[in-house]
Amino acid sequence: MTLFKKLNAFLVILALSYGNEARALPVGFVYLKDIDPTIIQDMKYSSSDNFIGRKVKGYDAPTCILTYQTAIALSKLQTQLRQHEMGIKVYDCYRPSMAVADFISWSRDIHDQKQKRNYYPFVDKADFFKLGYVATRSGHSRGSTVDLTLVRFKQHHAPVEINMGTHFDFMDERSHPLSENISGQIKRNRLFLRAEMTKSGFKPLETEWWHFTLKNEPFPQTYFNFPVA
């Protein structure tokens, strides 16, 4: 990248991060909707529609925040997918460290099992971290990890999620991207998502078909804790 392009990208980040004082973000972070409003956002942890069953600490708004580089990579992929009447839906993006602490606290409460049937029917919630479904230091907190799926657009119809075999955050072996316990079409759907994300500069996680991290993330050693707001 030339010096001019680097400077231009930096100025874009500054403008997006500080253009609205009420929504100021740390330098290097942007709201995905400001980069590409066509990407669907279904932010699970800002609602009760998640494996905990309530809003998670630190998610004060249902919006996706990412590093500038990650948002640009997703926008480029969205443009390519729209040519085939497909697109992206994101479930989780930047995750503050306070949310990870909330997950840990919840996992230690053996009496709270209200979401077990829907999210972890065959797994003990205390084993989430050992099995790799939740991390004690999440890559999401670095701002370049995203949980997502694909949707198909049909004229005069709402976008439809492409069948990936399990829903987001289903804690089970069937959620492993290359699980042997899924049908051929579902496996092809997952492999297509994996291939498109890999070509776009992301690396997958072996325990979750929806989880991807930008390979050249700008903050590989920094875990942020500002709220999603």
ABEGO torsion letter per residue (X at the ends): XBAAAAAAAAAAAAAAAAABAAABBBBGBBBAAAABAABBBBBAAABABBAAGBBBBGBABBBBBBBAAAAAAAAAAAAAAAAAGBBBBBABBBBBAAAAAAAAAAAABAABAAAAAAABAABBAAAAAAAGABBABBAAAAGABBBBBBBBBBBGBBBBBBBAGBBBGBBBAAABAABAABBAAAAAAAAAAAAAAAAAGBBBBAABAABBBBABBABAABBBABBBX
